[in-house]
Amino acid sequence: MGVFHSLLPSDVDAGATALYQIMGETFSLLTMTAPGLTQSEVISLLSQLMASLGSEEYTFVPTVSKTFYEHFAPSFGPLPFVPIPASDIVSSRLFPRFVVTKRGNELVRTLRDIVAQNFYVAGQVLNVNRGEHPPNAVLPAWRSTLLQFIVGASWNWSVPREQINAVNEKLVTQVMPALEAIAPESGIYMNEGNAERATRDSSRSKGGTTRLVSSTPPSRLGVTL
């Protein structure tokens, strides 16, 4: 896991994105997408990772797709449904590049501790600054983000609600603070935040709210003047 994280800056700089999951003792690279790169360029991009794993034990064959749909459907289809549960207990955190380059070992230790407590971690690797963008009110933390983590646990429908609340409380008060301490100035992805956290802090919109309000017509905000 440490080697994988150390190679991510060069991967995203080359134009790739990735999705992976850590659950129990298993690390799964679900998919890596490299728009515009050839098959040989993808092989070259992953060569260092494969060498560290032992190329004689692990092999891979890149798949070239003509459209994004052809790429997406085999991995996450069949569309319009995807094999991602909608009832899990989750929270999220954005991590800037410096966490991987300067605090990588601490990050790996924290992730291992999280999954040892029966939570899973889903990671998205990206670099939103590769292309030019018009001025907007996006959460500023996105601009330096290399990793977005979703930490969660499955919702058990067969146990009393109090037990589910206890799992959520542990996620909010123990698990996420340990992860957030590694990058305290970052934030979270609003769409994958925790409802309980919404009443405890404003990290979801820190830095972008004023710009959003000042640049959005009152009618779009539902405000009557």
Summary of the structure (lengths in Angstrom):
residues: 225
radius of gyration: 19.1
end to end distance: 53.4
largest distance: 68.2
contacts: 575
relative contact order: 0.15
helix: 45%
strand: 17%
